[in-house]
Amino acid sequence: MRIKIKFYARFQEYFGSEIIKEIDNNSTDTLKSIAKSVTEDNPEGQAFIFDDAGNFYDYVILMKNGERIYSDDADEISAEDGDEIRIFPPVSGG
């Protein structure tokens, strides 16, 4: 199965703008485990997304197919073929 992961703003500096992840069709990977997998090659960038306990920071904004996913739920929501996961840093500006 193929899943598209998109990073925005500062997160693009660490991971690029888009990653296509191939996952075993029988996999029950969650949004959290997929995000950990695609960010593990860049520990510095991963440290901006996950805390020391391996949980998303509260400020990280997650979306699955355009729908907001709260970080506390990301370990319970599975990915499906064709899903698009978007990961945003905190929104700021004026």
KOLDO-539660 format. One line per field, with one value per residue (C-alpha): residue number from 0; residue in one letter; chain; z negated, y negated, x negated. Coordinates in nm, 3 decimals, always signed. Example, Ala and Ser with C-alpha at 12.3 -4.5 7.8 and 13.67 -1.06 7.14 Angstrom:
2
k <- [0	1] $
r <- [a	s] $
c <- [A	A] $
up <- [-0.780	-0.714] $
north <- [+0.450	+0.106] $
east <- [-1.230	-1.367] $
END
This chain:
94
k <- [0	1	2	3	4	5	6	7	8	9	10	11	12	13	14	15	16	17	18	19	20	21	22	23	24	25	26	27	28	29	30	31	32	33	34	35	36	37	38	39	40	41	42	43	44	45	46	47	48	49	50	51	52	53	54	55	56	57	58	59	60	61	62	63	64	65	66	67	68	69	70	71	72	73	74	75	76	77	78	79	80	81	82	83	84	85	86	87	88	89	90	91	92	93] $
r <- [m	r	i	k	i	k	f	y	a	r	f	q	e	y	f	g	s	e	i	i	k	e	i	d	n	n	s	t	d	t	l	k	s	i	a	k	s	v	t	e	d	n	p	e	g	q	a	f	i	f	d	d	a	g	n	f	y	d	y	v	i	l	m	k	n	g	e	r	i	y	s	d	d	a	d	e	i	s	a	e	d	g	d	e	i	r	i	f	p	p	v	s	g	g] $
c <- [A	A	A	A	A	A	A	A	A	A	A	A	A	A	A	A	A	A	A	A	A	A	A	A	A	A	A	A	A	A	A	A	A	A	A	A	A	A	A	A	A	A	A	A	A	A	A	A	A	A	A	A	A	A	A	A	A	A	A	A	A	A	A	A	A	A	A	A	A	A	A	A	A	A	A	A	A	A	A	A	A	A	A	A	A	A	A	A	A	A	A	A	A	A] $
up <- [+0.000	+0.069	-0.168	-0.098	-0.385	-0.339	-0.562	-0.585	-0.681	-0.910	-0.894	-0.521	-0.611	-0.778	-0.572	-0.236	-0.120	-0.043	-0.114	+0.046	-0.195	-0.079	-0.355	-0.365	-0.272	-0.589	-0.805	-1.083	-1.105	-1.277	-1.183	-1.474	-1.376	-1.013	-1.113	-1.338	-1.060	-0.799	-1.039	-1.210	-0.967	-1.089	-1.472	-1.484	-1.289	-1.470	-1.800	-1.686	-1.625	-1.906	-2.275	-2.475	-2.544	-2.169	-2.161	-1.928	-2.079	-2.137	-1.890	-1.596	-1.362	-1.189	-0.908	-0.734	-0.397	-0.490	-0.831	-1.151	-1.373	-1.732	-1.838	-2.122	-1.864	-1.616	-1.779	-1.731	-1.369	-1.100	-0.755	-0.438	-0.079	+0.086	-0.237	-0.258	-0.594	-0.648	-0.932	-1.022	-1.279	-1.499	-1.309	-1.387	-1.235	-1.239] $
north <- [+0.000	-0.355	-0.646	-1.004	-1.206	-1.582	-1.816	-2.190	-2.504	-2.435	-2.059	-2.070	-2.184	-1.849	-1.604	-1.765	-1.846	-1.497	-1.133	-0.835	-0.541	-0.183	+0.032	+0.402	+0.452	+0.652	+0.380	+0.217	-0.081	-0.383	-0.745	-0.777	-0.475	-0.589	-0.939	-0.794	-0.566	-0.841	-1.083	-0.845	-0.919	-1.278	-1.280	-1.658	-1.708	-1.425	-1.602	-1.887	-1.646	-1.389	-1.435	-1.215	-0.965	-0.924	-1.113	-1.396	-1.738	-1.905	-2.180	-1.939	-1.953	-1.627	-1.568	-1.250	-1.304	-1.663	-1.581	-1.705	-1.428	-1.508	-1.389	-1.179	-0.980	-0.924	-0.596	-0.453	-0.553	-0.317	-0.420	-0.282	-0.262	-0.603	-0.803	-1.141	-1.242	-1.606	-1.720	-2.089	-2.281	-2.532	-2.811	-3.159	-3.500	-3.813] $
east <- [+0.000	-0.116	-0.081	-0.181	-0.325	-0.355	-0.550	-0.497	-0.688	-0.985	-0.938	-1.020	-1.371	-1.429	-1.226	-1.149	-0.801	-0.673	-0.755	-0.584	-0.587	-0.537	-0.386	-0.305	+0.061	+0.122	-0.023	+0.174	-0.058	+0.089	+0.037	-0.205	-0.416	-0.430	-0.539	-0.808	-0.929	-0.965	-1.137	-1.380	-1.665	-1.674	-1.687	-1.722	-1.400	-1.225	-1.298	-1.069	-0.780	-0.812	-0.888	-1.129	-0.849	-0.788	-0.459	-0.368	-0.414	-0.078	-0.166	-0.208	+0.091	+0.185	+0.429	+0.540	+0.706	+0.790	+0.939	+0.774	+0.639	+0.553	+0.210	+0.356	+0.556	+0.270	+0.169	+0.519	+0.587	+0.462	+0.352	+0.506	+0.387	+0.388	+0.405	+0.239	+0.096	+0.002	-0.222	-0.235	-0.439	-0.255	-0.086	-0.211	-0.213	-0.017] $
END
